[in-house]
Amino acid sequence: MLTFRAGDPERPRGHALVFFRDSDSPDDVWATYLVVTPIKMDLGKYIPAAFASQLAGQLSATGPSAYPLPPVPEKFEDGLPALEHLADLRGDDLIDGGTLRMQDPLYALQPVTDIGAQYAERCSSFFSSEPVATVSEAAAGSGSGVDVDDLLLQVMPDREKIGRLARQLGTLRYASEGGDERLIEETLADMQRVARQLSEKYRPAELIGAAKSRQPNAIQLTELYLERCYRLADEDYAALAELDARIEALKG
């Protein structure tokens, strides 16, 4: 049975950090990253010969596959709390692989294979139970209330969603300066639509709240929230602490 330390077992994301504790040194954590690719491929074509025999189990799987990167767990020097924080920032599932003797990490190949097969099967079951309508189908059925723009937002990369928010912020500022209440309401509704498709880690509700505010520092606060979104989308985690501190200082 898979042990999810973070994430929803009923709604797996298709990418997961998997960690193991070392039985000889319980404070040490070893980890790998599982990816269930949305596009079917033969990974054997890209694996160097030196690893081919070791990864035979993963490469020969006939069912859904989750590919481990790296193939053999590596020691995660920062420890479990840091790995949990990283999974949260990245929006990854986090799976507890249990305890292994890691004197020879190659012994972890089979457990990684087993966990990957279970995770891939769970992802396959979830994805098949949640079919995504194509844009053409949505357009054909638009009379039945299907929103094509919402469907496009669901498959849009986070950075593009943030770019769309940035453009809407410009429109909102223009409407506010001109006192155009109708345009203000329409723009805020569009921003809320984008925000619903962004993870809470981006703090979209706080960004929109700052954008609506009439406080003297509202524009500066909005720009900080927007910069934070871009940094997070680019995985520039080193910049987040300073940005969060500046945001809290303005709010305070």
N, C-alpha and C positions, 0 to 999 in steps of 0.2 A: 504494500500500500504506500502511495506517495504521501509524504508528510510535508504539507505546505506551511512554511513559517510565515510567509507573506503571500498575498494573492488569494483569489477565490478558486478553490478546486473545481467548482462547477462552471467557471468561466475563465479557463486558462488563457494566457495572453499569447502563447506561442513562442515565448522567449523566457528563459529562467536561469537564474544563478543556482547552482547546486553545490552544497558544501559538505565536507566530511570532517569529523574530528579525529585526531590522531590518538589511538588507544595508548600509545607510549608517552604522549605528551598532550593531555586533554585540552590545554589552552591553545594549542596550535590548530589552525583551520586551513584546510585545503579546498580549492574550489575550481570549478569549470563552468562553462556557459553553454546552455542548450538552446539550439535554434531549430524550430520547426518551420521549414521554408514554405512560403505560400506557392512557390513554383517548383514543380517536380523536376529533379535533376539527378544525374548519376555522379555523385561526389567522387567515386573511384577514379574518374578521369583527371581529377585535380590533386590527388594525394600522392606525395613522393613514394617511391618504392620502399623506402626505409620504414614507412608507417603502414603500408598496405596490409601486411600480414597481421599486425597488431589490431587493425581496425576492421578485420574481416567481418566481425559480427555486425557492426553498424552498416557496413557497405553492402552486405548481402541481404539486408532486411527486405522482406517482400511487402510488409505493411507500411504504415506511416512511420517516418523516421525523424528523430531529433538528433541533430549533429552536435557533438561536443567540441567546444573551442576553449582552451586547447584540448586535444584528444585525451591527455592524461592530466588529472588535477594538479594544479600548482599551489604551492604554499601562499596563502594570503596573509602577508605580514602584518596588516593593520588590525586583524582580529575580527571576530564575529560582529560586534556592534557597528564597526565601519562598513562591513559587508551588508548588513541590514539597512544602513543609511543609504548606501549606494543603490541597492535594489529599489528603495523608495524613490530616490531621485530619478532613476531611469525608468521607473514604471515596470520593473521586472517581477516575475514570480520568484519566490525564494524557496528552495526545497532543501530539507534536511535529509542528507543521505545516510546519516548514522555515523558509526564509529568504525574505523578501519586501521590496520597497522600500515603506516605509510613509510616504513623503512625502504620499501621498494614500491614507488607509486604505480608501477605497471599492474600491481595486484588490484588496483581500483578500476581497471578497464572493464571487467565484467559487471561490477555494480553500476558503473556509469552507463553501460549498455542497457542493463535492465531498467534503470530509472528512465533513460531516454525513451525506451520502447513504451513504457507506461505513460509517460508524459505525452508522447506523440499520439498515442491512441486516445488519450483523454482530449487532446486538442482536436483531433479529427472528429470525434463524436460531437464536441461542442460546435465546431465550425459547420458541420453538416446539419446540425439542428437549427442553425441561425443563417439560412441562405440570404445572401445579399442580392437585392434586385439590381439589375444593370440599369444604367442611365436611360437606355433606349426603352426598357420596360417601364421605367418610371414615367418617361415622357408620354408613352402610349396610355398609361393609366392615370395621367395627371387629373383627369376629370373625377377620379374616385378619391381625390384628396392626398395623393402621394406628393411629397415635396421634393422636387429634383435637387434644389439647392442644399437641403439637408443631407441628401444622399451623397452629393459631391463633397460636402464638408466631412462626412464620415471617412472618406478615403483620402482626404487631403493631408499631406504631411504637416506636422505641427508648425514648422517654420512658416509655411504658406498661410496657415490660419492666423499666426501672429502678424504676418505682413498685412493680412486683410484687416485685422484689428487696428493696425497702425494707420492704414488709409482711412478707416472709419473715424479714428480719433481726429484726423485732419478735417474731415467733413463736419464732425460734431463741433469743433472749435469755430469753424466758419459759420455754422448755423447759430451758435451761441452769440457770436459777435454781432450777427445781423438780426438777432431776436426772432429767428424763424422757428417757432415752436413746433410746427408740423414736421419740418426736417429734423429737428432735434429728436422728436419721438420716433420717427422712422429709423434714424441712425442708431439710437439706443436699442431699438428692437433688433436691428441687424447685428449689433454687437453682442446682444444676449444670445442670439442664435449661434454665433461663432463660439462664444464662451461655453455653451452647453457641450460642445464637441472637444473641449480642452480639459486635460486632467487638472484636478484641484491643485497639483503641485505648482502650476503656473499662477495661481491666485487670480483667476480672471475676474471674479466677482469684486475683488478689492480694486483691481484696475479700473473697472467700469464705475465703481463707487467714487473713486478719485476723479475720474473724468467728468462725472455729473456734479461734483462738489463746486461750490462757489467760494471756497476758502482761498485766501491769498496764495497759499503754497500748493494749490491743487494741480496746477500745470506741471510744476517740478516733480510732485509726487507721482503723477501719471507717467511722466517720462521715465522715472526710476522703475516703476512697475513694468513698463514696456521693455526697458533695457534688461531687466531681470528675466523676462520671458525669452528674449533672444539668447541670453547667456545660457539659460537652462536648455533651450532647444539645441544649442551648439555644444552642450555638455561641458561648458566652461565652469566647472563647479568651484574653482578657486575664487572666482569673482563674486559668488553668491553671498558669502558672509559679509563682505563690505557693503554690498547693495542692500542686504537686509538690515544692516545696522543704520544705513542712511535713511531707509524707509521708516524705520521705527523712530529715529530722531525727528523726522518731519512730522510723523503722526503724533508724537508726544508733545 
